[in-house]
């Protein structure tokens, strides 16, 4: 696979805009302090007292990265955050004194096949702009898409780690294939991941390379289009699923106001109004998609595509051959279903925002929503565990559930 697919370089273009940012990564978060930085603070005269007052050790810390944590103020701000929204430690002592959490964010460093790849956390507004507005997030591939020569792929070892590269390549090729709408790309990827799951359970992993090659051929020839086009939209079950996800998120803790506003827009879109008199919530939801979100999606094809590509790199999809004991995503089907759940919830909130702004809904509105979504959903550990349990449930792992989740 070409190097730019294994090691995407767009994250290297990120530059923090500091006090000019409309948000602050030093507010509303929990923040770990790694062991080396904590000891550096304790050994520095100017920082020793402040470290003792504002940083506490994590009992039974499972690694050096989570050795200690910052005690935020009553206003939920980092105690070292200056009035100009810059870091006092960084201003007085330089970048080398920043905890790894701060120096890395919003860069996501993920190990894939022995290498570290870089993506971006879209909870940062500037990172979201860099990723989502890019007309082409990844450079063109050096080889034709869906190129899976069986003469080579049949020689893959039986270990799952040997299959990570071709499955990653397949997913990236498919998610960039604009001859299919986004939901169909995701449905096809889900079909492949579910079949891989079945072959793995039956100890027939030697058939996986052929599976990828066959699906690549069918996608290129378009022979699956009639089936995909014939899948009906079921806005009622889809909306029910979305509202249950939102309810679960609120049960964990009270999200930040920006996310609450996004949810409010969705609830307003499905509520009774003069324009939708007599229509039920599912019908109003579907109408909001057709009239306001779909035109935006058609006018801005890179937006959701780039979100999904960054998700692939940020999470290490397909999570095959991961040896890190803290990495809980161990199979491609579970990993794919987590991707599908994030897509569903994000797109539904975008439908709500589109219904609020109607024909004035723009790329700027959509980009503004994503950091609120990322902070409330992607960074919430408890909710991530709940999504994991849902992704592993039998009722999620069939084509009917995928159709409900993906088809608008």
N, C-alpha and C positions, 0 to 999 in steps of 0.2 A: 504494500500500500504506500502511496506517495507520502513523503515526510510531512507535508502540510496537513494531511488528514490525521496523522498520528499526533503531530505537534502543531496545533493551530497557533497562529501568531497574532491574532487580533488583540489579545489581552495586553500585548506589549505596547499597544498604542494608547492605553489608558493613562491619563494624567489627572490627578486630583485637582479640582478647582478651588479647594479650600473654602475661604469665607464667602466666596461667590456662590457656593452650592445652596440650593433651596432647602436642603435637609442637613442633618448632622449625624454622622455615624457614631458620635459620642453621646447620644441621647437615646433613652428608651431601650437599651440593650444590656444584656449581661456580658461581661468581658473577662476573659481569662488572661492571666499573666504567666508566662512561661518561667521555668525554674531559673534559667540563666539570667533573664532580665530582672527577676525578683532579687536575686543575690547581688546583681550589679547595683540595684537601688539601695540595698542594705549596706553596701560597701562604699557608697558615695555620700559624703558628709552632707551635701545640700539636699539629698533626697531621703536620708535615713529616717528622719522623723515623719515625713509625709507618707512614706511607704508603710511604716508601722501603723499610722492612723487610717490610711485609706485602702490598704490591701490586706486581705486575709488569706491564710493558707486554706487549701481545699482538703478536708479530712479524707484520707485514703485516696489521694489523687491517683488516677489510673495511668497517667503518663506525665512527662515533664512539661508538655504543652499546657496542660490544665493544672499546673502546680499550685496556682493561687488565683484569686479573682479580685477585681476592683469593686470596692463598696461605693455604689453610686449615691448621690445626694438625694435629699427628699424630693427634689424636682426631677429625679431619675436622669441625672447628668453625671458624666465622669467628673470627679473632683479636680482633675487637672485640665479641664476645658476652660479656656480663657473667654473673656467677654466677646472677643472678635471671632469666636468659633474655631480658633486654632488651639493646638496643644501646647501647654506651657512647658512640658518636658521636652518636646521636640524643639521649641524655640530656644530653650536654655541649654540643652545638652546635645541636640542633633538627632538625626534619624537612628543612629546606632543605639539609642536608649529607648526606642519604642518597643513595646511588647510585640511578639510575633503576630498576635491578633491584629494589631494596628498597622504594622508595617506591610502585612500581606493584603489586608482588605482593600478593595473588593476582589482581589485576585483569588481564585480557587485553584489550589495546587492538588492535582489528582494523579496518582500513580497508575499507569496503564502499560502493561507488558514491560515492566522494569524501567520505564521512563516516566518523568514527571511532565504532565501536560498542564497547560494553563487555560483557564476560562475565567469568567467574571460572575460575581454575585450581582444580580440585577436589583437587589435592594438599594444599591447606590444609584441615584438618579443619573449621574454622569456616565456610569457604566451601562445603564439601561439605554441611554441615548446612543452611545457608541455601538452597541450590539444591534438594537432594534431598528435604527435608522439606516444602517449600512445597506447599500443596494446589493452588495454581494459579500457576505461575511467571510466566506472562504474563497481562495483563488480557484480558478478552474482546475479540474483534475488533469493529471498528466496522461491518464489512460481513459479509454471510454468507460462510461458508467455501466454498471452491472456486468463488468467483465470478470467472469468466474470460470476460467478454463479448468475443466474437470481433470485434465491430465496432471495439473498441479494440486488441485484441491483434494483429490482422492488420496493423496499421500499424507494428508494431515494426520497427526497423531490422534489417538483417541481421547486425550486429555482435553478438558473444556478450555483450558488456557490457549491451546492451539487454534481454537475456533473463534477466539475473541476478535482477532484481526479481520477475518472475512465478514463476520456478522456486523462489526462496527462499520466496515466499508459499505456493506449492503444498506444499513440504516441511513448512513449519510447520503448515499446515492439516491435512495428513495425519497428522503425528506426534501431533497433539492429538485425533485422531478416535478416541475410545474405543469406538466401535461395532465396531472391528476390534481383535483382539489386537495387541500390539506387533510381533510377528514378521511379521504380515501387512501392517502399515503399512510396515515396512521393505522387505518384498518388493515391494510396489506401487511404492514410491519407486525401488527398484532397477530395476524394469521400465521406468519412465519415463526414468531416467537412461541406461539402456542404449540405449533407442530414440532419445534425443536424440543420443547418441554416434554412432549409425548415420546419422541424418539429417545431422549435421555432417560426417561423413566423405564423404557423398554430395553435399555442398554443397546441401542442401535445407533450410536453416535456416528458411526462410519457413513451413515446415510445423510448426515446433515449437509456436507458440502454439495451433494447432488441436489438436495432440497433447495439450497440457495440458488444454485445455477438454474434449476427449473423455474423457480419463481421469477428470477431475473429475466428469463426468456419470455415468460407469460406477461410480465409487466411491459417489456419492450414491445411485444407484439400486440398488446392491448386486448388480449382475449378475455381478460377478467372484467373489462369495462361494463358489459351488459349486466353482469351480476351486481356490480357495485352501484351502477346507476339505478338498479331496481330496488335497492334497499330503501324502505320508506323512512321518512322522518317521524319520530315519535316524541314530540315535544313534552307530552305529559309525563311519561316515565323519566325523561331526561331532567326536566325541571324538578321533579320529586327528588331525584338523586342529588342534584345540586343543592337544594334547600336542606337536605339531610347533612350534606358535607358542611355547609355553613353552620348549621346548628351544632354539629360536633365541634367545630372550631370555637364557637362561643362558649361551649361548655368547659373548654380548657382554661381560658382566661379572657378578659376583656381586651379585644384587639385595639390597636391604635386608631385614632379618629379617622385617618385617611382610609383605612380598610372599612371602617364602619360606614363611611360615606359611600364607598363603592357598593356595599351590600344594600344600602338604602336606595341607591339608584336602581338596582335590580328589582327590589321589592316594589318600588314605585312603577317600574315598567310593567309589572304583572298585575297591578292593582286596577280597580275600576276607574274609568275616566270617560269623559264625554266622547272622545274619539273612539273608544273601544267598548261602548255601551253594549251590554248583552254578551260579550265575549268572556270565556273563562280564562283563568290565569295562563294555562298552557297555550291557548290561542294567542293571547297578547304577547307572550314570550316569543312565540314563533314569528309573529308579525314584526316585533321589534328586530328580530334577526334579519328577516327578509328586507324590511324597509330601510333600516339604518346601519346594521353591522355588515351585512353582505356587500353593499356597495363599497364600504371602507376596505373590506378584505380584498375585493377585486382590484381596487385602486392601489393597494399597498401590499403586494404579494410577499415581499421580503420580511414583513413584520413578524408574523407568527412563525414563519419558517426559521428566522434567525433565533427566535426564542427557543425553538425545539433543538436547533443545532447547538446552541450554547448549553442547553440542558444536557445533551449527550456528553459534551466534554466536561461540564461541571460535575456531573455525577459519576462519570466513568462507565457509562452504559457500554456493553451489556452486563457489567459486573461479573464477568467470568474469570475464574482463576485468581480471585482476590485472596491474598493470604493475610491481610491485615485483620486481626481479630475484632477490631471495632467496626469493620465494614459488614453491615448486616444484610446487604442486598446480594444474594448469592446466585440467583438464576435469572436468565434473560426474560422469562415470562413475568415474574414479579417486578423486575426492573421496568419492563415495558408498561405494565399496568399502572405503576406509579407515574410514569410519564403521561399516560392517558388521563389519569385522574387530575394531574396538574393542568393539563391542557383544557379539560372540561371546565374546571372551576374558573380558570383564567378567562376563557372565552365567554363564559356566561356572565362574568362580571363586566367584560367589555361590551356585551350586548346591553347590559343595564346602562352603562355609560353612554353608549350610542343612542339609546332611547331617550336619555336625558338631553343630549345635545342635538339629537335628530340630524338633519342634513348638514349641520355645522360640525359634526363629529369629525375630528381630524387626527392625524398622526401624533400631534403634540398631546392631545387628550389621552390617546392610547398609551403613549410612552409614560405619561405621568401616572397612570394607574398601576403599571407593573411594579415599581418599587414598593408601593403599599401592599400589593399582593405578595411579593417576595418576602417582605418582613413578617407579614402575618401568617403565611403558609409555609414557605420554604425554610424559614429559620426557627420555626416552632417545633421543638424536639418532641413534645408530647403529641402534637397533631401528626407529625411525621410517623410516629409509632402507630397511630390509629389508621393512617393511610396504608401503612405496611400491612396491618392485619386485614384491612379490606382487600388489598391487592392479592393476598394469599388465600382469600376465601373462595370456595368452589364456585359460588354463584357469579363471581367476576370473570371466571376463566373460560368463557364460552363466547361464540361469535354473536349470539343474540345480545349479550350484555355489552359487547364492544359496539354493536350497531346503535344501541340506545345511547351509549356514552358519547359517540363520535358524530353521528349523523344529525345535522340540523335540518 
